[in-house]
Structures are given as C-alpha cells and as structure tokens.
C-alpha cells in the first residue's frame, strides 16, 4: 500500500490570507483618492494655476460660473390633491 499525502490546510490558508491582504491593499490604493473632497479653486485662483495657463495657451478665458437663481420657477402641472380620508 502506498502512503497518501495529506493536504496541508494551514499552508493553503496562509497563502490565501496573504493573497487576500495584498488584494485589499491594492484596492485601497486604487480608491484612496475618492475619500478626499476635490480641491476647488475660484476663477481668480485658477487663472494663476495650471488651468489658467492651459486656457491662455488655447486662447480661452477662465470665468466664474453664473450664480444660482434666487427664485426657482414653479413646477409644471397641477398640484397634488389631498387624500379624502387621512385615517
């Protein structure tokens, strides 16, 4: 009779754990930039930064965005009716 080699489960579990840790680390490095809010610059700051330089080279201007309207228009369509019996 030949001897049967048993599978060393601790070694396989260790290899699987190492691969899982490496994959989690790589995934963390890939998505870490999404944890921080983007740095927003005003139009004046952007004129003197890389954005302004690129716009000038292309012959464009960096302008601030238009402000939002103070009064929003009324929605189109009829108003919703109240239920007949609120019980």
C-alpha positions as CSV (number, residue, x, y, z in Angstrom):
1,X,0.0,0.0,0.0
2,X,1.2,3.5,-0.8
3,X,1.1,6.3,1.6
4,X,-1.4,9.0,0.9
5,X,-0.1,12.6,1.1
6,X,-2.5,14.7,3.1
7,X,-3.1,18.3,2.1
8,X,-1.5,20.8,4.4
9,X,-4.5,23.0,5.0
10,X,-2.6,25.5,7.2
11,X,-0.2,26.4,4.4
12,X,-3.1,26.8,1.9
13,X,-5.0,29.0,4.3
14,X,-1.9,31.1,4.9
15,X,-1.3,31.6,1.2
16,X,-5.0,32.5,0.7
17,X,-4.8,35.0,3.5
18,X,-1.6,36.6,2.1
19,X,-3.2,37.0,-1.3
20,X,-6.4,38.5,0.2
21,X,-4.3,41.0,2.2
22,X,-2.3,42.0,-0.9
23,X,-5.5,42.4,-2.9
24,X,-7.2,44.5,-0.2
25,X,-4.1,46.7,0.0
26,X,-4.0,47.2,-3.8
27,X,-7.8,48.0,-3.8
28,X,-7.3,50.5,-1.0
29,X,-4.5,52.3,-3.0
30,X,-6.8,52.4,-6.1
31,X,-9.7,54.1,-4.4
32,X,-8.0,56.3,-1.8
33,X,-8.3,59.4,-3.9
34,X,-12.1,59.2,-3.7
35,X,-12.1,59.5,0.1
36,X,-11.0,63.2,0.0
37,X,-13.0,66.0,-1.5
38,X,-11.6,67.6,-4.6
39,X,-9.8,70.9,-4.2
40,X,-12.0,73.6,-5.6
41,X,-10.4,76.9,-6.8
42,X,-12.1,80.2,-7.6
43,X,-11.8,81.6,-11.1
44,X,-9.2,84.1,-9.8
45,X,-7.0,81.3,-8.3
46,X,-7.4,79.1,-11.4
47,X,-6.2,82.0,-13.7
48,X,-2.8,81.7,-12.0
49,X,-2.7,78.0,-11.8
50,X,-2.1,75.3,-14.4
51,X,-5.8,75.6,-15.5
52,X,-5.3,79.3,-16.4
53,X,-2.0,78.6,-18.2
54,X,-3.6,75.9,-20.3
55,X,-6.6,78.1,-21.1
56,X,-4.4,81.0,-22.1
57,X,-2.3,78.7,-24.3
58,X,-5.6,77.6,-26.0
59,X,-6.8,81.2,-26.3
60,X,-9.6,80.8,-23.8
61,X,-10.5,82.7,-20.6
62,X,-11.3,81.3,-17.2
63,X,-14.5,82.8,-15.9
64,X,-16.6,82.2,-12.7
65,X,-19.8,80.2,-13.1
66,X,-23.2,82.0,-13.1
67,X,-24.9,82.2,-9.6
68,X,-28.0,80.1,-9.0
69,X,-31.3,81.8,-9.3
70,X,-32.8,83.1,-6.0
71,X,-36.3,82.1,-7.0
72,X,-36.9,78.8,-8.7
73,X,-39.7,78.5,-11.2
74,X,-42.9,76.8,-10.2
75,X,-43.1,73.1,-11.3
76,X,-45.3,72.5,-14.3
77,X,-48.6,70.6,-13.8
78,X,-51.4,70.6,-11.3
79,X,-50.9,70.5,-7.6
80,X,-51.3,67.1,-5.8
81,X,-54.7,66.5,-4.2
82,X,-55.0,65.7,-0.5
83,X,-56.3,62.3,0.3
84,X,-60.1,62.1,1.0
85,X,-59.8,60.2,4.3
86,X,-56.4,60.6,6.1
87,X,-57.3,57.9,8.7
